[in-house]
């Protein structure tokens, strides 16, 4: 791997980790307070599990982004994949914003359902240009599916948390 490719890899992983950092900005302060006060289903993992899992998933996303970029930015299929990828990354942050920062399980659920759909579209589009990049996104889809189920169950167990607080 030459120096230019290493720089692209570092930037791609860095962009995804930055999105994770921004999401954690909304999430972390709310875990010991608001999130801890919610009723949660039995399948909820301990809070400490989320940080390492998300970090690994954002690194996977970064490697996927690198492979997408390496497929050639002049290719229209790559441009579509890149646009979808950036949209799903923004929705990842958006879910944290609505669910944690705004204390809304309902708007969080809407965001995660949209995230799931856009992530699936991203994987399908990325598969057309890079099998490896698409494979790297599959664990993210599995985790988002699990998170959506958790979000829904928390929403049902805590009807007072449907709205948005400011």
C-alpha positions in Angstrom: 0.0 0.0 0.0 1.5 3.3 -1.0 1.5 6.5 1.0 -1.5 8.0 -0.9 -3.6 5.0 -0.2 -2.7 5.0 3.5 -3.7 8.7 3.7 -7.1 7.8 2.1 -7.6 5.0 4.5 -6.8 7.1 7.5 -9.1 9.8 6.3 -12.0 7.4 5.6 -11.7 5.7 9.0 -11.2 9.1 10.6 -14.4 10.5 9.0 -16.4 7.5 10.3 -14.9 7.7 13.8 -15.6 11.5 13.8 -19.3 10.6 13.1 -19.1 8.2 16.0 -17.6 10.8 18.3 -20.3 13.3 17.4 -23.0 10.6 18.2 -21.2 9.9 21.5 -21.4 13.6 22.3 -25.2 13.3 22.4 -25.2 9.8 23.9 -22.6 9.7 26.7 -24.0 12.3 29.1 -27.5 10.8 28.9 -26.5 7.2 29.8 -26.2 7.6 33.5 -29.2 9.9 33.8 -32.0 9.8 31.3 -31.2 6.4 29.7 -30.7 4.7 33.0 -34.1 5.9 34.2 -35.9 4.2 31.3 -37.6 0.8 31.5 -35.6 -1.6 29.2 -36.3 -5.0 27.8 -34.5 -8.1 29.1 -32.4 -8.4 26.0 -30.7 -5.0 26.6 -27.0 -5.4 26.9 -25.1 -3.6 29.7 -24.3 0.0 28.8 -20.6 -0.6 28.6 -21.1 -2.9 25.6 -22.3 -0.1 23.3 -19.1 1.9 23.1 -16.7 -0.9 22.0 -19.3 -2.3 19.5 -19.9 1.1 17.9 -16.2 1.8 17.7 -15.6 -1.4 15.9 -18.6 -0.8 13.6 -17.4 2.8 12.8 -14.0 1.3 11.9 -15.7 -1.2 9.6 -17.5 1.6 8.0 -14.3 3.5 7.5 -12.7 0.5 5.7 -15.8 0.2 3.6 -15.7 3.9 2.8 -12.0 3.5 1.8 -12.9 0.6 -0.6 -15.7 2.6 -2.1 -13.4 5.6 -2.8 -10.8 3.2 -4.2 -13.4 2.0 -6.7 -13.0 5.2 -8.6 -14.8 8.5 -7.8 -15.4 9.2 -11.5 -17.7 6.2 -11.8 -21.4 7.2 -11.4 -22.1 4.0 -9.4 -19.4 5.0 -6.9 -20.9 8.5 -6.6 -24.3 7.0 -5.8 -22.7 4.6 -3.2 -20.8 7.5 -1.7 -23.9 9.7 -1.4 -25.9 6.8 0.3 -22.9 6.1 2.6 -22.7 9.7 3.8 -26.5 9.8 4.2 -26.5 6.7 6.4 -23.6 8.1 8.4 -25.5 11.3 9.0 -28.6 9.2 10.1 -26.4 7.3 12.5 -25.6 10.6 14.2 -29.3 11.7 13.9 -30.5 8.7 15.8 -28.3 9.6 18.7 -29.5 13.1 18.6 -33.2 12.3 18.6 -33.0 9.3 21.0 -30.5 10.6 23.6 -30.1 14.4 23.2 -33.9 15.0 22.7 -35.1 12.1 24.8 -37.5 10.9 22.2 -37.8 7.2 21.7 -40.4 7.8 19.0 -38.3 10.2 16.8 -35.3 7.9 17.5 -37.3 5.0 16.2 -38.3 6.9 13.1 -34.6 7.8 12.5 -33.4 4.3 13.0 -36.0 2.8 10.7 -34.9 5.3 8.0 -31.3 4.5 8.8 -31.9 0.8 8.4 -33.6 1.4 5.0 -30.8 3.7 3.7 -28.1 1.4 5.1 -29.7 -1.6 3.2 -29.8 0.6 0.0 -26.2 1.5 0.6 -25.2 -2.1 0.9 -27.0 -3.1 -2.3 -25.4 -0.2 -4.2 -21.9 -0.8 -2.7 -22.2 -4.5 -3.6 -22.2 -3.4 -7.3 -18.8 -1.8 -7.0 -17.0 -3.6 -4.1 -18.0 -6.9 -2.6 -15.6 -6.4 0.3 -17.0 -2.9 1.1 -20.5 -4.4 1.2 -19.5 -7.2 3.5 -18.0 -4.7 5.9 -21.4 -3.0 6.2 -23.3 -6.2 7.0 -22.4 -6.3 10.7 -23.5 -2.6 10.9 -26.9 -3.7 9.4 -27.2 -6.5 12.0 -26.4 -4.2 14.9 -28.8 -1.5 13.6 -31.5 -4.2 13.3 -30.9 -5.1 16.9 -30.8 -1.5 18.0 -34.1 -0.8 16.2 -35.7 -3.7 18.1 -34.4 -2.3 21.4 -35.5 1.2 20.5 -39.0 -0.1 19.7 -39.3 -2.1 22.9 -38.0 0.8 25.0 -40.5 3.1 23.3 -43.3 0.7 24.1 -42.2 0.4 27.7 -41.8 4.2 28.2 -44.8 5.9 26.5 -43.9 9.2 28.2 -40.6 9.4 26.2 -42.3 9.7 22.7 -42.0 13.4 22.4 -39.0 15.7 22.2 -37.6 17.7 25.1 -35.6 20.9 24.7 
